[in-house]
Each structure stands twice: as C-alpha cells, then as structure tokens.
Amino acid sequence: MSKSKSKSTSASTRKPSPRNRKPLIYGAGVVLAAALLGFISYRATAPDHSGSGSSAADVSADPDAGVYPELAKLARRDAGDKLAQGRVDAPVVLIEYADFKCGYCGKFARDTEPALVKKYVDNGTLRIEWRNFPIFGAGSEAAARAAWAAGQQDRFWQFHAAAYAEGAKEKGFDKDRLKALAQEAGVADLDRFVRDTDSAAARAAVSKDQEQGYGIGATSTPSFLINGRPIAGAQPMETFTAAIEAAAEKARGTEDAKDAKGAKSGKDGKDGQKAEGSGDGAE
C-alpha cells in the first residue's frame, strides 16, 4: 500500500475523540443499532473494502430486518428546519450525518443525492434531514458552522452544493474561503453570514447534531438513517433506492391498516346506533 493511500485510509476511518463522545440514552434496541452502525461504518471505509456496508439485497430480503423504531424517532419533521428538504409529512425520512471535508460525503452529494431528490423528494415520498457531524478537525467544524449560517438565510443546500463541488475541499475551509462559498451559494447578507458562523447559536446547533451522531454509534461519515434503518458509507444508488422503497411500502401498509381500522370502527358505530334506534322504536 502506498504512503498516500495509507494516509487517506487513516483519515476516512478516523474515530471521534473520546472527549467528544456524549452518547444519548436510548433503549436496548438502539444500543444494538449503535453497535451495528459503528461496525458497518468501519466496514464501509475500511482498507481495500468495496464499501458494501449495507446492500440492496440485504434490504429487499427482509424489509423489517435492521429497522429500529427508536432511531426512526430521531427525524425532526420540523417545518422550520433550514437544513432539510422535502415535505414534513413525507412517509420516509433520510437523516444524513456528514462532514464537509469527507470525500465519501462529497461523492454521495454529487453522484447519488440529486437523483434521490428528483426521484423521491420531488414527488413527496422522501424528506432529507442533514446533521452536521464534523470529525476531521477545526476545518470541518468551521465548515459545519458556515453551512448552518448559510441556512439561516435559506441558502443551506446551495452552500452544500458549493462546498461539495469537485475539488472544493482541497481548497480548504478558512474564513475567506467560507465567505467565498457563501457568496457562490447566493447568501445575500455576507456580514450577517460571518457573524452567524462565529455565533454561539451556530456552535450549539453543530454540537447538538454531533452528539446525536455519537449517540447512535456513527464512527465515520457519511452515515445515514432511513426510517430507522442504519446505512453507512457512500453506497450505490440501488442500496438507497431499496431502503427507501421498503420504508415507503411499510408506511403505506401502516396507513392502509389505520384507514381500514377507522372505517371498521365507523361502520360498527353506525350499526350500533341503528340497532339501538330500532330497539327504541320497537318499544
């Protein structure tokens, strides 16, 4: 293995510093899910690995296997979330934990995410919620805060696209570069952007996302949850498609069951009223 390849591998599999780990308290199922996500996060970026932490075959074989309801509850579904896109009531929510200095995250952002938006977000099936999960040092932290700041002016996804453009991360994320990315993203008030980037609110928002990532066992980026199903790494399009389709089908089945139960309850109520009314008339 070459020296440069070894260095790249080390960066892609770097684990968060222990001082930053603040695990969230969940049930036993989530503890298991955290262990699973940690394992497949490592496998997805391990040396000489193909990146198959979770395959389309795994998902289609048993749509319920590997799905954790407690993790599904992490979807915020907040209409005011500046770092999300898609309908608040979409049946499927994809949560992405990512770092702007992560090459795999950039690959997902350029190669896979636009297709998912076109296929599922635009028709109301999918909502994507971003979580800042900077694990590669000060530059990652600064970029995460800057992305949040761009979001305060409704330009998060435009900043996201600029920061993940081919070759963008190689230019670094110092203050001048972040301001240039904000300008490229169409952020209207650059002075406010600079203030927001350095604000306590930005630090708190990034820290909140970061702690959630640690709490579910994410050890590398990108890591994903699709309606409570952990997926790690820049997987092929078919892996995401299979997971989204399975989650959407399950959500439709749940809604159909609720509708059927409601219809039956309504019918039973009407029948009961009719029978009671007939009895009163007979008397």
TAZIGI-V980335 format. One record per residue. N is the residue number from 1. RES is the residue in one letter. SS is DSSP state (h for helix, s for strand, l for the rest). PHI is phi in degrees with one decimal (* if undefined). Layout:
n: [N/N]
res: [RES/RES]
ss: [SS/SS]
phi: [PHI/PHI]
This chain:
n: [1/2/3/4/5/6/7/8/9/10/11/12/13/14/15/16/17/18/19/20/21/22/23/24/25/26/27/28/29/30/31/32/33/34/35/36/37/38/39/40/41/42/43/44/45/46/47/48/49/50/51/52/53/54/55/56/57/58/59/60/61/62/63/64/65/66/67/68/69/70/71/72/73/74/75/76/77/78/79/80/81/82/83/84/85/86/87/88/89/90/91/92/93/94/95/96/97/98/99/100/101/102/103/104/105/106/107/108/109/110/111/112/113/114/115/116/117/118/119/120/121/122/123/124/125/126/127/128/129/130/131/132/133/134/135/136/137/138/139/140/141/142/143/144/145/146/147/148/149/150/151/152/153/154/155/156/157/158/159/160/161/162/163/164/165/166/167/168/169/170/171/172/173/174/175/176/177/178/179/180/181/182/183/184/185/186/187/188/189/190/191/192/193/194/195/196/197/198/199/200/201/202/203/204/205/206/207/208/209/210/211/212/213/214/215/216/217/218/219/220/221/222/223/224/225/226/227/228/229/230/231/232/233/234/235/236/237/238/239/240/241/242/243/244/245/246/247/248/249/250/251/252/253/254/255/256/257/258/259/260/261/262/263/264/265/266/267/268/269/270/271/272/273/274/275/276/277/278/279/280/281/282/283]
res: [M/S/K/S/K/S/K/S/T/S/A/S/T/R/K/P/S/P/R/N/R/K/P/L/I/Y/G/A/G/V/V/L/A/A/A/L/L/G/F/I/S/Y/R/A/T/A/P/D/H/S/G/S/G/S/S/A/A/D/V/S/A/D/P/D/A/G/V/Y/P/E/L/A/K/L/A/R/R/D/A/G/D/K/L/A/Q/G/R/V/D/A/P/V/V/L/I/E/Y/A/D/F/K/C/G/Y/C/G/K/F/A/R/D/T/E/P/A/L/V/K/K/Y/V/D/N/G/T/L/R/I/E/W/R/N/F/P/I/F/G/A/G/S/E/A/A/A/R/A/A/W/A/A/G/Q/Q/D/R/F/W/Q/F/H/A/A/A/Y/A/E/G/A/K/E/K/G/F/D/K/D/R/L/K/A/L/A/Q/E/A/G/V/A/D/L/D/R/F/V/R/D/T/D/S/A/A/A/R/A/A/V/S/K/D/Q/E/Q/G/Y/G/I/G/A/T/S/T/P/S/F/L/I/N/G/R/P/I/A/G/A/Q/P/M/E/T/F/T/A/A/I/E/A/A/A/E/K/A/R/G/T/E/D/A/K/D/A/K/G/A/K/S/G/K/D/G/K/D/G/Q/K/A/E/G/S/G/D/G/A/E]
ss: [l/l/h/h/h/h/h/h/h/h/h/h/l/l/l/l/l/h/h/h/l/l/l/l/l/l/l/h/h/h/h/h/h/h/h/h/h/h/h/h/h/h/h/h/h/l/l/l/l/l/l/l/l/l/l/h/h/h/h/h/h/l/l/l/l/l/s/l/h/h/h/h/l/l/l/l/l/l/l/l/l/l/l/s/s/l/l/l/l/l/l/s/s/s/s/s/s/s/l/l/l/l/h/h/h/h/h/h/h/h/h/h/h/h/h/h/h/h/h/h/h/l/l/l/l/s/s/s/s/s/s/s/l/l/l/l/l/h/h/h/h/h/h/h/h/h/h/h/h/h/h/l/l/l/l/h/h/h/h/h/h/h/h/l/l/l/l/l/h/h/h/l/l/l/h/h/h/h/h/h/h/h/h/h/l/l/l/l/l/h/h/h/h/h/h/h/h/l/l/h/h/h/h/h/h/h/h/h/h/h/h/h/h/h/h/l/l/l/l/l/l/l/s/s/s/s/l/l/s/s/s/s/l/l/l/l/h/h/h/h/h/h/h/h/h/h/h/h/h/h/h/h/h/h/h/h/h/h/h/h/h/h/h/h/h/h/h/h/h/h/h/h/h/h/h/h/h/h/h/h/h/h/l]
phi: [*/-72.4/-62.2/-66.9/-67.6/-62.9/-64.1/-62.8/-62.3/-60.3/-67.4/-72.1/-110.6/-60.2/-97.4/-60.0/-63.1/-54.7/-68.3/-90.1/-79.4/-132.7/-59.2/-81.0/-97.0/-126.6/-76.3/-60.4/-61.9/-75.6/-60.1/-64.5/-63.4/-62.6/-64.3/-64.3/-64.2/-60.4/-67.5/-74.4/-63.1/-65.5/-60.6/-65.4/-124.0/-70.1/-56.5/57.4/-102.1/-76.1/92.5/-96.0/-69.1/-148.7/-103.6/-61.4/-64.1/-58.6/-71.1/-73.1/-63.9/-151.1/-59.0/-91.1/-69.0/78.1/-103.3/-119.5/-54.3/-63.5/-72.0/-61.5/-70.9/-74.6/-64.2/-80.9/50.0/-99.2/-62.1/-92.7/-70.3/-76.3/-109.3/-139.3/-142.5/108.4/-64.1/-63.0/-97.9/-58.2/-67.1/-125.6/-121.8/-102.0/-104.0/-114.8/-103.5/-147.1/-128.5/-71.0/-94.8/-88.3/-64.0/-65.6/-64.0/-62.8/-61.6/-63.1/-62.3/-87.7/-96.7/-114.8/-58.3/-58.4/-68.8/-66.3/-61.5/-64.6/-83.1/-121.6/-69.7/-63.6/-98.0/88.0/-78.3/-122.7/-119.2/-112.1/-117.7/-88.4/-125.5/-67.8/-134.2/-74.5/-126.5/-110.7/96.4/-60.8/-62.5/-64.0/-61.2/-63.6/-65.3/-63.2/-64.8/-66.0/-62.8/-61.5/-62.2/-61.7/-63.1/-65.7/-111.5/60.5/-127.2/-60.6/-68.0/-70.2/-65.7/-54.2/-65.6/-67.3/-70.8/-101.6/-61.2/-54.4/83.3/-67.8/-68.6/-67.2/-84.4/83.1/-131.1/-77.7/-60.8/-65.1/-66.4/-64.1/-65.4/-65.1/-65.2/-63.3/-63.7/-61.9/-79.4/86.1/-65.5/-73.8/-107.7/-72.0/-65.6/-63.3/-57.0/-63.3/-64.3/-64.5/-60.1/-94.2/-80.9/-64.0/-63.2/-64.9/-63.0/-66.5/-65.2/-65.9/-61.3/-61.3/-64.0/-61.7/-64.4/-64.5/-60.4/-60.7/-64.1/-95.0/91.3/-66.7/-122.7/-153.0/-123.1/-81.4/-124.7/-132.0/-125.8/-120.3/49.0/89.2/-99.0/-74.1/-137.4/-123.0/91.7/-79.0/-68.9/-63.0/-53.5/-65.5/-65.9/-67.9/-59.8/-61.9/-67.1/-67.7/-62.6/-63.6/-67.2/-66.0/-64.5/-64.3/-64.9/-64.0/-63.1/-65.3/-66.2/-62.0/-64.9/-64.9/-62.8/-63.9/-66.1/-64.9/-64.7/-65.7/-62.5/-64.6/-66.4/-61.4/-64.4/-65.7/-61.4/-64.8/-66.4/-64.8/-64.1/-69.1/-64.0/-62.8/-64.3/-63.6/-67.6/-67.1/-68.2]
